[in-house]
Amino acid sequence: MSHRILLLGAPGAGKGTQSKKLAEEYGIDHVTTGDALRANKDMETEFGTPRSFMEAGELVPDPVVNEIVKTALSDADGFVLDGYPRNLDQAEYLSDITDLDAVVFLDVDDEVLVDRLTGRRMDPETGEIYHVDFDWPDDETIRERLVQREDDQEDTVRDRLEVYRENTEPVIEHFRQEGDLVEIDGEATPEEVFDRIRDVIEP
């Protein structure tokens, strides 16, 4: 049976980690807005192609994102959706185009999110992401070249969380009202979080 799963949560809540595990466990597609846009950047919509907005450095408008996500989902034999919908309009559109089997919200306290995000370090040579508390490399050469991305500096992180709250609270409320939302404590270990998500998917 192919599953249709939506993961919701703030930046740093662990959506990416859990999505990859779910995709592997159930043999379904991990669909992110970014990947879907990159894979379909020349797709014609009545509003233009995603490439036209990306190259102009503009945000791709909702109707274009919606079309791209719809295509990605219709091509998938089961999926875990991560990073979409970002606002209420997108959430309502998603509810119209697909029946979700599970909507899981990873609930994590803001201060924990700030610690998780500001502790991230990137290896500029490989693009690998490490963490000062949870995943520090043993290799000293790697440790010495790690850098903190601008996105992961505290002021930026707090701004990102603020924007997330404004846009995504209505999304969470939308799925809560539809009766689909299951909240999971995202502060547990990745293994515990994964087990809890699996219990939701396979009751």
Backbone as JSON Lines, residues from 0, in Angstrom:
{"i":0,"aa":"M","n":[0.85,-1.2,0.0],"ca":[0.0,0.0,0.0],"c":[0.88,1.24,0.0]}
{"i":1,"aa":"S","n":[0.58,2.17,-0.9],"ca":[1.41,3.38,-0.93],"c":[0.78,4.44,-0.02]}
{"i":2,"aa":"H","n":[1.64,5.09,0.74],"ca":[1.17,6.06,1.73],"c":[1.29,7.48,1.19]}
{"i":3,"aa":"R","n":[0.38,8.35,1.64],"ca":[0.43,9.77,1.29],"c":[0.53,10.54,2.6]}
{"i":4,"aa":"I","n":[1.72,11.0,2.9],"ca":[2.01,11.57,4.22],"c":[2.45,13.03,4.08]}
{"i":5,"aa":"L","n":[1.93,13.87,4.96],"ca":[2.38,15.27,5.03],"c":[3.06,15.48,6.38]}
{"i":6,"aa":"L","n":[4.29,15.99,6.34],"ca":[5.0,16.33,7.58],"c":[5.04,17.84,7.73]}
{"i":7,"aa":"L","n":[4.6,18.33,8.88],"ca":[4.64,19.77,9.18],"c":[5.55,20.01,10.38]}
{"i":8,"aa":"G","n":[6.18,21.16,10.42],"ca":[7.03,21.5,11.55],"c":[7.92,22.67,11.19]}
{"i":9,"aa":"A","n":[8.4,23.36,12.21],"ca":[9.24,24.55,11.99],"c":[10.6,24.14,11.43]}
{"i":10,"aa":"P","n":[11.37,25.12,10.9],"ca":[12.76,24.83,10.52],"c":[13.5,24.25,11.74]}
{"i":11,"aa":"G","n":[14.19,23.12,11.52],"ca":[14.92,22.51,12.64],"c":[14.13,21.48,13.4]}
{"i":12,"aa":"A","n":[12.85,21.26,13.01],"ca":[12.02,20.28,13.74],"c":[12.36,18.84,13.39]}
{"i":13,"aa":"G","n":[13.1,18.65,12.28],"ca":[13.5,17.29,11.9],"c":[12.71,16.71,10.74]}
{"i":14,"aa":"K","n":[12.0,17.59,9.99],"ca":[11.2,17.09,8.86],"c":[12.05,16.37,7.82]}
{"i":15,"aa":"G","n":[13.19,16.96,7.49],"ca":[14.05,16.37,6.46],"c":[14.53,14.98,6.85]}
{"i":16,"aa":"T","n":[15.0,14.86,8.1],"ca":[15.49,13.57,8.61],"c":[14.39,12.52,8.57]}
{"i":17,"aa":"Q","n":[13.22,12.88,9.1],"ca":[12.12,11.91,9.18],"c":[11.57,11.57,7.79]}
{"i":18,"aa":"S","n":[11.52,12.57,6.9],"ca":[11.02,12.32,5.54],"c":[11.88,11.29,4.82]}
{"i":19,"aa":"K","n":[13.2,11.44,4.95],"ca":[14.11,10.49,4.28],"c":[13.9,9.08,4.84]}
{"i":20,"aa":"K","n":[13.75,8.98,6.18],"ca":[13.54,7.65,6.79],"c":[12.22,7.03,6.29]}
{"i":21,"aa":"L","n":[11.17,7.87,6.23],"ca":[9.87,7.37,5.79],"c":[9.91,6.93,4.32]}
{"i":22,"aa":"A","n":[10.59,7.73,3.5],"ca":[10.7,7.39,2.07],"c":[11.39,6.03,1.9]}
{"i":23,"aa":"E","n":[12.44,5.82,2.69],"ca":[13.16,4.53,2.62],"c":[12.31,3.39,3.14]}
{"i":24,"aa":"E","n":[11.69,3.61,4.29],"ca":[10.9,2.55,4.95],"c":[9.75,2.07,4.07]}
{"i":25,"aa":"Y","n":[9.06,3.0,3.4],"ca":[7.85,2.63,2.67],"c":[8.03,2.65,1.14]}
{"i":26,"aa":"G","n":[9.22,2.96,0.68],"ca":[9.46,2.98,-0.77],"c":[8.62,4.02,-1.49]}
{"i":27,"aa":"I","n":[8.48,5.2,-0.84],"ca":[7.69,6.28,-1.44],"c":[8.59,7.47,-1.76]}
{"i":28,"aa":"D","n":[8.07,8.43,-2.51],"ca":[8.87,9.6,-2.9],"c":[8.94,10.63,-1.78]}
{"i":29,"aa":"H","n":[10.13,11.2,-1.58],"ca":[10.29,12.33,-0.67],"c":[10.15,13.59,-1.53]}
{"i":30,"aa":"V","n":[9.03,14.28,-1.38],"ca":[8.75,15.46,-2.23],"c":[8.97,16.74,-1.42]}
{"i":31,"aa":"T","n":[9.93,17.56,-1.84],"ca":[10.11,18.88,-1.24],"c":[9.81,19.92,-2.31]}
{"i":32,"aa":"T","n":[9.38,21.09,-1.86],"ca":[9.05,22.16,-2.83],"c":[10.29,22.49,-3.66]}
{"i":33,"aa":"G","n":[11.44,22.63,-2.99],"ca":[12.68,23.0,-3.69],"c":[13.04,22.0,-4.77]}
{"i":34,"aa":"D","n":[13.01,20.7,-4.42],"ca":[13.35,19.66,-5.4],"c":[12.35,19.65,-6.55]}
{"i":35,"aa":"A","n":[11.07,19.79,-6.2],"ca":[10.03,19.76,-7.25],"c":[10.2,20.93,-8.21]}
{"i":36,"aa":"L","n":[10.54,22.11,-7.67],"ca":[10.74,23.28,-8.54],"c":[11.97,23.09,-9.42]}
{"i":37,"aa":"R","n":[13.05,22.56,-8.82],"ca":[14.28,22.36,-9.62],"c":[14.05,21.33,-10.72]}
{"i":38,"aa":"A","n":[13.29,20.28,-10.39],"ca":[13.07,19.21,-11.38],"c":[12.14,19.66,-12.51]}
{"i":39,"aa":"N","n":[11.3,20.67,-12.22],"ca":[10.31,21.11,-13.22],"c":[10.44,22.59,-13.54]}
{"i":40,"aa":"K","n":[11.69,23.09,-13.52],"ca":[11.82,24.56,-13.61],"c":[11.41,25.12,-14.97]}
{"i":41,"aa":"D","n":[11.32,24.25,-15.99],"ca":[10.89,24.75,-17.3],"c":[9.45,24.38,-17.63]}
{"i":42,"aa":"M","n":[8.72,23.9,-16.62],"ca":[7.33,23.53,-16.86],"c":[6.49,24.78,-17.11]}
{"i":43,"aa":"E","n":[5.74,24.76,-18.19],"ca":[4.91,25.91,-18.54],"c":[3.65,25.92,-17.67]}
{"i":44,"aa":"T","n":[3.4,27.07,-17.02],"ca":[2.1,27.25,-16.36],"c":[1.53,28.55,-16.92]}
{"i":45,"aa":"E","n":[0.28,28.83,-16.61],"ca":[-0.3,30.06,-17.18],"c":[0.36,31.32,-16.61]}
{"i":46,"aa":"F","n":[1.18,31.13,-15.55],"ca":[1.85,32.29,-14.95],"c":[3.33,32.37,-15.34]}
{"i":47,"aa":"G","n":[3.77,31.45,-16.21],"ca":[5.19,31.42,-16.59],"c":[5.86,30.18,-16.01]}
{"i":48,"aa":"T","n":[7.16,30.03,-16.26],"ca":[7.89,28.87,-15.74],"c":[8.52,29.24,-14.4]}
{"i":49,"aa":"P","n":[8.76,28.24,-13.53],"ca":[9.48,28.53,-12.28],"c":[10.83,29.2,-12.54]}
{"i":50,"aa":"R","n":[11.51,28.76,-13.64],"ca":[12.84,29.32,-13.93],"c":[12.79,30.84,-14.05]}
{"i":51,"aa":"S","n":[11.71,31.35,-14.68],"ca":[11.63,32.81,-14.91],"c":[11.64,33.57,-13.59]}
{"i":52,"aa":"F","n":[11.03,33.01,-12.56],"ca":[11.03,33.67,-11.24],"c":[12.34,33.44,-10.51]}
{"i":53,"aa":"M","n":[12.85,32.19,-10.6],"ca":[14.08,31.86,-9.87],"c":[15.26,32.7,-10.39]}
{"i":54,"aa":"E","n":[15.32,32.83,-11.72],"ca":[16.45,33.58,-12.29],"c":[16.34,35.07,-12.0]}
{"i":55,"aa":"A","n":[15.11,35.54,-11.78],"ca":[14.93,36.96,-11.43],"c":[15.13,37.18,-9.93]}
{"i":56,"aa":"G","n":[15.4,36.06,-9.2],"ca":[15.59,36.16,-7.75],"c":[14.3,36.45,-7.0]}
{"i":57,"aa":"E","n":[13.17,36.11,-7.65],"ca":[11.87,36.37,-7.0],"c":[11.31,35.07,-6.42]}
{"i":58,"aa":"L","n":[10.43,35.21,-5.44],"ca":[9.72,34.05,-4.91],"c":[8.8,33.51,-5.99]}
{"i":59,"aa":"V","n":[8.79,32.19,-6.15],"ca":[7.86,31.59,-7.13],"c":[6.45,31.69,-6.55]}
{"i":60,"aa":"P","n":[5.5,32.31,-7.3],"ca":[4.16,32.54,-6.74],"c":[3.4,31.23,-6.49]}
{"i":61,"aa":"D","n":[2.46,31.31,-5.54],"ca":[1.69,30.12,-5.13],"c":[1.1,29.31,-6.3]}
{"i":62,"aa":"P","n":[0.43,29.97,-7.27],"ca":[-0.2,29.16,-8.33],"c":[0.81,28.3,-9.09]}
{"i":63,"aa":"V","n":[2.04,28.82,-9.26],"ca":[3.07,28.04,-9.97],"c":[3.56,26.9,-9.08]}
{"i":64,"aa":"V","n":[3.82,27.22,-7.81],"ca":[4.25,26.17,-6.86],"c":[3.19,25.08,-6.79]}
{"i":65,"aa":"N","n":[1.92,25.49,-6.72],"ca":[0.83,24.51,-6.63],"c":[0.83,23.55,-7.83]}
{"i":66,"aa":"E","n":[0.98,24.11,-9.03],"ca":[1.0,23.28,-10.25],"c":[2.15,22.28,-10.2]}
{"i":67,"aa":"I","n":[3.32,22.77,-9.77],"ca":[4.52,21.92,-9.73],"c":[4.33,20.78,-8.72]}
{"i":68,"aa":"V","n":[3.8,21.13,-7.54],"ca":[3.59,20.11,-6.51],"c":[2.55,19.09,-6.98]}
{"i":69,"aa":"K","n":[1.49,19.59,-7.61],"ca":[0.44,18.68,-8.13],"c":[1.06,17.67,-9.1]}
{"i":70,"aa":"T","n":[1.94,18.15,-9.98],"ca":[2.6,17.25,-10.94],"c":[3.47,16.23,-10.21]}
{"i":71,"aa":"A","n":[4.25,16.7,-9.23],"ca":[5.14,15.8,-8.49],"c":[4.34,14.72,-7.76]}
{"i":72,"aa":"L","n":[3.2,15.11,-7.18],"ca":[2.4,14.14,-6.43],"c":[1.7,13.15,-7.36]}
{"i":73,"aa":"S","n":[1.25,13.65,-8.53],"ca":[0.54,12.74,-9.43],"c":[1.51,11.74,-10.07]}
{"i":74,"aa":"D","n":[2.79,12.11,-10.15],"ca":[3.8,11.18,-10.7],"c":[4.28,10.17,-9.66]}
{"i":75,"aa":"A","n":[3.96,10.41,-8.38],"ca":[4.51,9.57,-7.31],"c":[3.56,8.45,-6.94]}
{"i":76,"aa":"D","n":[4.13,7.27,-6.67],"ca":[3.34,6.16,-6.15],"c":[3.52,6.16,-4.64]}
{"i":77,"aa":"G","n":[2.81,7.09,-3.98],"ca":[3.01,7.32,-2.55],"c":[4.07,8.38,-2.34]}
{"i":78,"aa":"F","n":[3.91,9.18,-1.28],"ca":[4.85,10.28,-1.06],"c":[4.87,10.7,0.39]}
{"i":79,"aa":"V","n":[5.97,11.34,0.77],"ca":[6.02,12.11,2.01],"c":[6.36,13.53,1.6]}
{"i":80,"aa":"L","n":[5.48,14.45,1.96],"ca":[5.59,15.85,1.51],"c":[6.19,16.67,2.64]}
{"i":81,"aa":"D","n":[7.23,17.43,2.3],"ca":[8.02,18.14,3.32],"c":[8.31,19.56,2.81]}
{"i":82,"aa":"G","n":[7.83,20.58,3.55],"ca":[8.1,21.97,3.15],"c":[6.97,22.6,2.35]}
{"i":83,"aa":"Y","n":[5.88,21.9,2.19],"ca":[4.69,22.39,1.49],"c":[3.52,21.74,2.19]}
{"i":84,"aa":"P","n":[2.42,22.41,2.44],"ca":[2.11,23.8,2.11],"c":[2.69,24.77,3.13]}
{"i":85,"aa":"R","n":[3.04,25.98,2.64],"ca":[3.64,27.0,3.5],"c":[2.63,28.03,3.98]}
{"i":86,"aa":"N","n":[1.45,28.05,3.4],"ca":[0.43,29.02,3.83],"c":[-0.96,28.41,3.63]}
{"i":87,"aa":"L","n":[-1.96,29.13,4.07],"ca":[-3.33,28.59,4.07],"c":[-3.84,28.31,2.66]}
{"i":88,"aa":"D","n":[-3.54,29.2,1.7],"ca":[-4.0,28.98,0.32],"c":[-3.45,27.66,-0.22]}
{"i":89,"aa":"Q","n":[-2.15,27.42,0.04],"ca":[-1.54,26.17,-0.44],"c":[-2.17,24.96,0.27]}
{"i":90,"aa":"A","n":[-2.46,25.12,1.56],"ca":[-3.06,24.01,2.33],"c":[-4.43,23.65,1.76]}
{"i":91,"aa":"E","n":[-5.23,24.67,1.45],"ca":[-6.56,24.42,0.91],"c":[-6.47,23.77,-0.47]}
{"i":92,"aa":"Y","n":[-5.48,24.22,-1.25],"ca":[-5.27,23.62,-2.58],"c":[-4.89,22.14,-2.44]}
{"i":93,"aa":"L","n":[-3.98,21.87,-1.5],"ca":[-3.53,20.48,-1.29],"c":[-4.71,19.59,-0.91]}
{"i":94,"aa":"S","n":[-5.57,20.09,-0.02],"ca":[-6.74,19.3,0.41],"c":[-7.67,19.0,-0.78]}
{"i":95,"aa":"D","n":[-7.7,19.91,-1.75],"ca":[-8.55,19.71,-2.93],"c":[-8.0,18.67,-3.9]}
{"i":96,"aa":"I","n":[-6.66,18.55,-3.96],"ca":[-6.09,17.69,-5.03],"c":[-5.69,16.29,-4.57]}
{"i":97,"aa":"T","n":[-5.63,16.06,-3.25],"ca":[-5.23,14.72,-2.82],"c":[-5.85,14.38,-1.47]}
{"i":98,"aa":"D","n":[-6.03,13.09,-1.23],"ca":[-6.47,12.61,0.09],"c":[-5.24,12.13,0.84]}
{"i":99,"aa":"L","n":[-4.93,12.79,1.94],"ca":[-3.74,12.41,2.72],"c":[-4.1,11.31,3.71]}
{"i":100,"aa":"D","n":[-3.17,10.36,3.88],"ca":[-3.38,9.29,4.87],"c":[-2.99,9.75,6.26]}
{"i":101,"aa":"A","n":[-2.01,10.66,6.32],"ca":[-1.54,11.12,7.64],"c":[-0.98,12.53,7.51]}
{"i":102,"aa":"V","n":[-1.35,13.39,8.47],"ca":[-0.78,14.73,8.58],"c":[-0.12,14.8,9.96]}
{"i":103,"aa":"V","n":[1.2,14.86,9.97],"ca":[1.95,14.79,11.23],"c":[2.65,16.12,11.48]}
{"i":104,"aa":"F","n":[2.4,16.69,12.65],"ca":[3.05,17.95,13.05],"c":[4.1,17.64,14.11]}
{"i":105,"aa":"L","n":[5.37,17.95,13.8],"ca":[6.47,17.74,14.75],"c":[6.56,18.98,15.63]}
{"i":106,"aa":"D","n":[6.15,18.84,16.88],"ca":[6.08,19.97,17.79],"c":[7.39,20.08,18.58]}
{"i":107,"aa":"V","n":[8.07,21.23,18.41],"ca":[9.36,21.45,19.08],"c":[9.38,22.87,19.63]}
{"i":108,"aa":"D","n":[9.82,23.01,20.88],"ca":[9.9,24.32,21.52],"c":[10.87,25.24,20.77]}
{"i":109,"aa":"D","n":[10.54,26.54,20.72],"ca":[11.36,27.5,19.97],"c":[12.83,27.49,20.4]}
{"i":110,"aa":"E","n":[13.08,27.43,21.71],"ca":[14.48,27.5,22.16],"c":[15.26,26.26,21.73]}
{"i":111,"aa":"V","n":[14.58,25.13,21.68],"ca":[15.22,23.9,21.19],"c":[15.54,24.06,19.69]}
{"i":112,"aa":"L","n":[14.6,24.65,18.94],"ca":[14.83,24.88,17.51],"c":[16.03,25.8,17.3]}
{"i":113,"aa":"V","n":[16.12,26.88,18.12],"ca":[17.24,27.81,17.99],"c":[18.56,27.09,18.25]}
{"i":114,"aa":"D","n":[18.6,26.25,19.3],"ca":[19.83,25.48,19.59],"c":[20.18,24.55,18.44]}
{"i":115,"aa":"R","n":[19.17,23.88,17.92],"ca":[19.43,22.93,16.82],"c":[19.99,23.64,15.59]}
{"i":116,"aa":"L","n":[19.37,24.78,15.25],"ca":[19.75,25.46,14.01],"c":[21.08,26.22,14.14]}
{"i":117,"aa":"T","n":[21.28,26.88,15.29],"ca":[22.52,27.66,15.43],"c":[23.72,26.74,15.64]}
{"i":118,"aa":"G","n":[23.46,25.47,16.01],"ca":[24.56,24.52,16.2],"c":[25.0,23.83,14.93]}
{"i":119,"aa":"R","n":[24.32,24.11,13.82],"ca":[24.66,23.42,12.57],"c":[25.92,24.03,11.95]}
{"i":120,"aa":"R","n":[26.74,23.18,11.38],"ca":[27.93,23.63,10.66],"c":[28.02,22.88,9.33]}
{"i":121,"aa":"M","n":[28.47,23.61,8.29],"ca":[28.55,22.99,6.97],"c":[30.0,22.81,6.54]}
{"i":122,"aa":"D","n":[30.24,21.67,5.87],"ca":[31.55,21.44,5.25],"c":[31.49,22.06,3.85]}
{"i":123,"aa":"P","n":[32.23,23.17,3.62],"ca":[32.11,23.85,2.32],"c":[32.59,22.98,1.15]}
{"i":124,"aa":"E","n":[33.38,21.94,1.45],"ca":[33.9,21.1,0.35],"c":[32.89,20.04,-0.09]}
{"i":125,"aa":"T","n":[32.1,19.51,0.86],"ca":[31.19,18.42,0.51],"c":[29.72,18.82,0.62]}
{"i":126,"aa":"G","n":[29.44,19.95,1.32],"ca":[28.04,20.33,1.55],"c":[27.4,19.56,2.71]}
{"i":127,"aa":"E","n":[28.16,18.63,3.32],"ca":[27.64,17.86,4.47],"c":[27.33,18.8,5.63]}
{"i":128,"aa":"I","n":[26.24,18.5,6.34],"ca":[25.88,19.31,7.52],"c":[26.19,18.5,8.78]}
{"i":129,"aa":"Y","n":[26.87,19.15,9.73],"ca":[27.18,18.53,11.03],"c":[26.52,19.37,12.12]}
{"i":130,"aa":"H","n":[26.64,18.89,13.37],"ca":[26.11,19.65,14.49],"c":[27.07,19.59,15.66]}
{"i":131,"aa":"V","n":[27.28,20.75,16.31],"ca":[28.28,20.82,17.38],"c":[27.93,19.9,18.56]}
{"i":132,"aa":"D","n":[26.64,19.62,18.78],"ca":[26.25,18.78,19.92],"c":[25.95,17.33,19.54]}
{"i":133,"aa":"F","n":[25.34,17.13,18.36],"ca":[24.82,15.79,18.06],"c":[25.63,15.03,17.04]}
{"i":134,"aa":"D","n":[26.42,15.71,16.24],"ca":[26.99,15.02,15.08],"c":[28.3,15.7,14.68]}
{"i":135,"aa":"W","n":[29.26,15.69,15.59],"ca":[30.53,16.37,15.35],"c":[31.5,15.39,14.69]}
{"i":136,"aa":"P","n":[32.16,15.76,13.58],"ca":[33.03,14.79,12.9],"c":[34.28,14.45,13.73]}
{"i":137,"aa":"D","n":[34.74,13.19,13.62],"ca":[35.96,12.77,14.33],"c":[37.21,13.33,13.65]}
{"i":138,"aa":"D","n":[37.11,13.53,12.36],"ca":[38.27,13.95,11.56],"c":[38.58,15.44,11.82]}
{"i":139,"aa":"E","n":[39.76,15.69,12.35],"ca":[40.13,17.07,12.71],"c":[40.2,17.99,11.49]}
{"i":140,"aa":"T","n":[40.66,17.43,10.36],"ca":[40.74,18.23,9.13],"c":[39.36,18.75,8.73]}
{"i":141,"aa":"I","n":[38.35,17.87,8.84],"ca":[36.97,18.29,8.51],"c":[36.51,19.34,9.51]}
{"i":142,"aa":"R","n":[36.77,19.07,10.82],"ca":[36.31,20.0,11.87],"c":[36.83,21.41,11.63]}
{"i":143,"aa":"E","n":[38.09,21.51,11.19],"ca":[38.72,22.83,11.05],"c":[38.12,23.64,9.91]}
{"i":144,"aa":"R","n":[37.55,22.97,8.91],"ca":[37.04,23.74,7.76],"c":[35.53,23.99,7.83]}
{"i":145,"aa":"L","n":[34.88,23.52,8.89],"ca":[33.43,23.71,9.0],"c":[33.08,25.18,9.22]}
{"i":146,"aa":"V","n":[31.98,25.6,8.61],"ca":[31.54,27.0,8.75],"c":[30.06,27.04,9.14]}
{"i":147,"aa":"Q","n":[29.67,28.14,9.77],"ca":[28.25,28.35,10.08],"c":[27.63,29.15,8.94]}
{"i":148,"aa":"R","n":[26.56,28.62,8.37],"ca":[25.89,29.34,7.29],"c":[25.16,30.55,7.86]}
{"i":149,"aa":"E","n":[25.0,31.56,7.03],"ca":[24.31,32.78,7.46],"c":[22.89,32.44,7.96]}
{"i":150,"aa":"D","n":[22.25,31.49,7.26],"ca":[20.91,31.05,7.62],"c":[20.82,30.5,9.04]}
{"i":151,"aa":"D","n":[21.95,30.04,9.57],"ca":[21.97,29.38,10.88],"c":[22.49,30.28,12.0]}
{"i":152,"aa":"Q","n":[22.67,31.57,11.7],"ca":[23.06,32.49,12.77],"c":[21.82,32.91,13.55]}
{"i":153,"aa":"E","n":[22.02,33.2,14.85],"ca":[20.86,33.31,15.74],"c":[19.81,34.33,15.3]}
{"i":154,"aa":"D","n":[20.23,35.54,14.91],"ca":[19.25,36.56,14.5],"c":[18.42,36.07,13.32]}
{"i":155,"aa":"T","n":[19.11,35.44,12.35],"ca":[18.42,34.94,11.15],"c":[17.46,33.82,11.53]}
{"i":156,"aa":"V","n":[17.92,32.95,12.42],"ca":[17.09,31.82,12.86],"c":[15.81,32.32,13.51]}
{"i":157,"aa":"R","n":[15.94,33.31,14.41],"ca":[14.74,33.82,15.1],"c":[13.79,34.49,14.11]}
{"i":158,"aa":"D","n":[14.36,35.2,13.11],"ca":[13.51,35.8,12.06],"c":[12.78,34.72,11.27]}
{"i":159,"aa":"R","n":[13.51,33.65,10.93],"ca":[12.9,32.56,10.15],"c":[11.75,31.92,10.92]}
{"i":160,"aa":"L","n":[11.95,31.75,12.22],"ca":[10.9,31.13,13.05],"c":[9.67,32.03,13.14]}
{"i":161,"aa":"E","n":[9.93,33.34,13.2],"ca":[8.82,34.31,13.25],"c":[7.99,34.24,11.97]}
{"i":162,"aa":"V","n":[8.67,34.23,10.82],"ca":[7.99,34.14,9.52],"c":[7.22,32.82,9.43]}
{"i":163,"aa":"Y","n":[7.88,31.75,9.88],"ca":[7.24,30.43,9.86],"c":[5.94,30.46,10.66]}
{"i":164,"aa":"R","n":[6.01,31.01,11.87],"ca":[4.82,31.07,12.74],"c":[3.68,31.8,12.02]}
{"i":165,"aa":"E","n":[3.99,32.97,11.46],"ca":[2.94,33.77,10.81],"c":[2.26,33.01,9.68]}
{"i":166,"aa":"N","n":[3.08,32.34,8.85],"ca":[2.54,31.69,7.66],"c":[1.93,30.33,7.94]}
{"i":167,"aa":"T","n":[2.54,29.6,8.87],"ca":[2.2,28.17,8.98],"c":[1.19,27.85,10.07]}
{"i":168,"aa":"E","n":[1.03,28.75,11.07],"ca":[0.0,28.51,12.08],"c":[-1.37,28.23,11.42]}
{"i":169,"aa":"P","n":[-1.78,29.06,10.43],"ca":[-3.08,28.8,9.79],"c":[-3.13,27.43,9.08]}
{"i":170,"aa":"V","n":[-1.98,26.97,8.58],"ca":[-1.92,25.66,7.91],"c":[-2.21,24.55,8.92]}
{"i":171,"aa":"I","n":[-1.55,24.66,10.09],"ca":[-1.74,23.66,11.15],"c":[-3.2,23.66,11.6]}
{"i":172,"aa":"E","n":[-3.74,24.86,11.74],"ca":[-5.14,25.0,12.16],"c":[-6.09,24.39,11.12]}
{"i":173,"aa":"H","n":[-5.78,24.59,9.84],"ca":[-6.59,24.04,8.74],"c":[-6.7,22.52,8.86]}
{"i":174,"aa":"F","n":[-5.56,21.86,9.04],"ca":[-5.59,20.39,9.12],"c":[-6.15,19.9,10.46]}
{"i":175,"aa":"R","n":[-5.99,20.73,11.5],"ca":[-6.59,20.37,12.79],"c":[-8.12,20.38,12.65]}
{"i":176,"aa":"Q","n":[-8.64,21.41,11.97],"ca":[-10.1,21.5,11.79],"c":[-10.63,20.38,10.9]}
{"i":177,"aa":"E","n":[-9.81,19.95,9.95],"ca":[-10.24,18.84,9.08],"c":[-10.2,17.51,9.82]}
{"i":178,"aa":"G","n":[-9.59,17.52,11.02],"ca":[-9.53,16.3,11.82],"c":[-8.4,15.36,11.45]}
{"i":179,"aa":"D","n":[-7.46,15.84,10.61],"ca":[-6.39,14.96,10.13],"c":[-5.1,15.07,10.94]}
{"i":180,"aa":"L","n":[-4.96,16.15,11.71],"ca":[-3.65,16.47,12.3],"c":[-3.33,15.6,13.51]}
{"i":181,"aa":"V","n":[-2.12,15.04,13.5],"ca":[-1.61,14.32,14.68],"c":[-0.33,15.03,15.12]}
{"i":182,"aa":"E","n":[-0.3,15.46,16.38],"ca":[0.9,16.15,16.89],"c":[1.81,15.14,17.58]}
{"i":183,"aa":"I","n":[3.1,15.27,17.28],"ca":[4.1,14.37,17.85],"c":[5.19,15.22,18.49]}
{"i":184,"aa":"D","n":[5.67,14.79,19.64],"ca":[6.74,15.51,20.33],"c":[8.04,15.36,19.53]}
{"i":185,"aa":"G","n":[8.43,16.43,18.83],"ca":[9.63,16.38,17.99],"c":[10.93,16.53,18.76]}
{"i":186,"aa":"E","n":[10.83,16.63,20.1],"ca":[12.05,16.78,20.9],"c":[12.61,15.43,21.36]}
{"i":187,"aa":"A","n":[11.89,14.35,21.07],"ca":[12.41,13.02,21.4],"c":[13.56,12.69,20.45]}
{"i":188,"aa":"T","n":[14.21,11.54,20.64],"ca":[15.31,11.16,19.74],"c":[14.73,10.9,18.35]}
{"i":189,"aa":"P","n":[15.55,11.03,17.29],"ca":[15.04,10.77,15.93],"c":[14.39,9.38,15.81]}
{"i":190,"aa":"E","n":[14.96,8.38,16.54],"ca":[14.4,7.02,16.47],"c":[13.0,6.98,17.1]}
{"i":191,"aa":"E","n":[12.86,7.65,18.26],"ca":[11.56,7.66,18.94],"c":[10.52,8.4,18.1]}
{"i":192,"aa":"V","n":[10.94,9.52,17.52],"ca":[10.02,10.3,16.67],"c":[9.56,9.43,15.5]}
{"i":193,"aa":"F","n":[10.5,8.74,14.89],"ca":[10.17,7.88,13.73],"c":[9.19,6.79,14.13]}
{"i":194,"aa":"D","n":[9.41,6.16,15.29],"ca":[8.5,5.1,15.76],"c":[7.09,5.65,15.96]}
{"i":195,"aa":"R","n":[7.01,6.89,16.5],"ca":[5.69,7.49,16.75],"c":[4.98,7.81,15.44]}
{"i":196,"aa":"I","n":[5.74,8.28,14.46],"ca":[5.13,8.56,13.14],"c":[4.63,7.26,12.53]}
{"i":197,"aa":"R","n":[5.43,6.2,12.68],"ca":[5.04,4.91,12.12],"c":[3.75,4.4,12.77]}
{"i":198,"aa":"D","n":[3.6,4.66,14.08],"ca":[2.36,4.26,14.78],"c":[1.14,5.01,14.22]}
{"i":199,"aa":"V","n":[1.36,6.24,13.76],"ca":[0.25,7.02,13.18],"c":[-0.12,6.43,11.8]}
{"i":200,"aa":"I","n":[0.93,6.06,11.04],"ca":[0.71,5.58,9.68],"c":[0.14,4.16,9.66]}
{"i":201,"aa":"E","n":[0.6,3.36,10.64],"ca":[0.13,1.98,10.72],"c":[-0.57,1.75,12.06]}
{"i":202,"aa":"P","n":[-1.76,2.32,12.26],"ca":[-2.39,2.21,13.57],"c":[-2.73,0.75,13.92]}
